[in-house]
Amino acid sequence: MKVYTYSEARQQLATVLEQAGREGGVRIRRKDGQVFLLQPERRKTSPLDVPVLGLKLTRKEIVEFVHAGRKPVGRANKGLQPSASRAKRSAGSKGISRSRRLKP
């Protein structure tokens, strides 16, 4: 963490503030030896808060959009879902290959 004298901090205030924001803080030392820590204030809101769009959609419209987004499009999504025979094979094998299964 960078340490500035009081005079340097006063003369270069914008630079000191930018560095405190980047590095999480800077120290400022006075002539009498006292040291002060300058840190940016923490945000009180979540970074996930987003502004309201004001689209005034009904519940039904939102559900329709979600359903439309989940519909498969052509053959592109077909490879993402296992076929019925593959699903049966993987469920029946329980992680053991056919050649390694013990016969009763």
Secondary structure, DSSP 8 states (H G I E B T S, - for coil): --EEEHHHHHHTHHHHHHHHHHHS-EEEE-TTS-EEEE-----SS-TT----------HHHHHHHHHHHHS--TTTTGGGS--HHHHHHHHHHTT--GGG----
